[in-house]
Amino acid sequence: MVETASLDDLTETPREVAFPASEPKTVGLSLAAGEEVPAHRHPDREIVVHAVSGRLDVRVDGESNVLEPGDLLRFDGREEVSPKAEQDSTALLVLARRADDD
């Protein structure tokens, strides 16, 4: 099955799932300047953040990672994450199920 979505159509803030009930989980994140998402974890996921617009500080286990348009950040969802917008910002997040370490 092929599905398409437009980031511009993901209007729920601060985040909206692009393809509900599909894997990998794909989420549009939209934060106003100064807005942040409280620290949390996604222990069963590997995460990639793609900054689309603005300037976003993604803290991973307390370490600052400032992203600007076009930047990518990848991290283990077992780490604590808290994104904060330094400017009005939009990002696309892909949360992939963790591969087994057999």
C-alpha positions as CSV (number, residue, x, y, z in Angstrom):
1,M,0.0,0.0,0.0
2,V,1.2,3.5,-0.9
3,E,0.2,6.5,1.2
4,T,1.0,10.1,0.9
5,A,0.8,13.0,3.4
6,S,1.7,16.6,3.5
7,L,3.5,18.0,6.4
8,D,1.4,21.2,5.9
9,D,-1.7,19.1,6.5
10,L,-0.5,18.0,10.0
11,T,-2.1,20.9,11.8
12,E,-2.6,19.5,15.3
13,T,-0.1,21.0,17.7
14,P,2.3,20.2,19.1
15,R,2.3,16.9,17.3
16,E,0.2,14.8,14.9
17,V,0.7,11.2,13.6
18,A,0.9,11.2,9.8
19,F,-0.1,7.6,9.1
20,P,-2.1,6.3,12.1
21,A,-1.8,2.6,12.9
22,S,1.2,2.3,10.5
23,E,4.8,1.5,11.1
24,P,7.2,3.2,11.4
25,K,5.4,5.8,13.5
26,T,5.8,9.1,11.6
27,V,4.9,12.3,13.5
28,G,4.8,16.0,12.6
29,L,6.0,18.2,15.4
30,S,5.1,21.9,15.4
31,L,6.3,24.2,18.3
32,A,6.0,27.9,18.8
33,A,9.1,29.8,19.9
34,G,9.8,28.9,23.6
35,E,7.4,26.0,23.6
36,E,8.8,22.6,24.6
37,V,7.7,19.0,25.1
38,P,8.4,17.7,28.6
39,A,11.2,15.1,29.0
40,H,10.1,11.6,28.1
41,R,11.3,8.3,26.6
42,H,10.3,5.9,23.8
43,P,12.0,2.8,25.1
44,D,10.9,0.5,22.3
45,R,12.0,2.8,19.5
46,E,14.9,4.2,17.5
47,I,14.2,7.9,16.6
48,V,15.2,10.2,13.7
49,V,14.3,13.9,13.9
50,H,14.4,15.9,10.6
51,A,14.2,19.7,11.2
52,V,12.1,21.3,8.5
53,S,11.9,24.9,9.7
54,G,12.9,27.1,12.6
55,R,15.5,26.3,15.2
56,L,14.9,23.4,17.6
57,D,17.0,22.3,20.6
58,V,16.5,18.6,21.1
59,R,17.9,17.6,24.5
60,V,18.8,13.9,24.6
61,D,19.8,12.7,28.1
62,G,20.4,16.4,29.0
63,E,22.7,17.1,26.0
64,S,21.8,19.9,23.7
65,N,21.4,19.2,20.0
66,V,20.5,22.4,18.1
67,L,18.8,21.6,14.8
68,E,18.2,23.9,11.8
69,P,16.3,23.2,8.6
70,G,17.7,20.2,6.9
71,D,19.5,18.8,10.0
72,L,18.9,15.2,11.1
73,L,19.3,13.7,14.5
74,R,19.2,10.0,15.4
75,F,19.1,8.6,18.9
76,D,18.0,5.6,21.0
77,G,14.5,6.1,22.4
78,R,15.6,4.7,25.7
79,E,17.3,8.0,26.2
80,E,15.3,10.9,27.7
81,V,14.3,13.5,25.1
82,S,12.9,17.0,25.4
83,P,12.6,19.2,22.3
84,K,12.3,23.0,22.7
85,A,11.8,25.5,19.9
86,E,14.2,28.4,19.9
87,Q,12.1,29.8,17.0
88,D,8.8,28.7,15.6
89,S,9.7,25.2,14.4
90,T,8.5,22.3,12.5
91,A,10.1,18.8,12.4
92,L,9.3,15.4,11.2
93,L,10.0,12.5,13.5
94,V,10.3,8.8,12.6
95,L,10.0,6.4,15.5
96,A,11.0,2.9,14.3
97,R,10.5,-0.2,16.3
98,R,13.8,-1.3,17.9
99,A,15.5,-4.2,16.0
100,D,16.1,-7.2,18.2
101,D,19.7,-7.7,19.3
102,D,19.7,-11.4,18.8
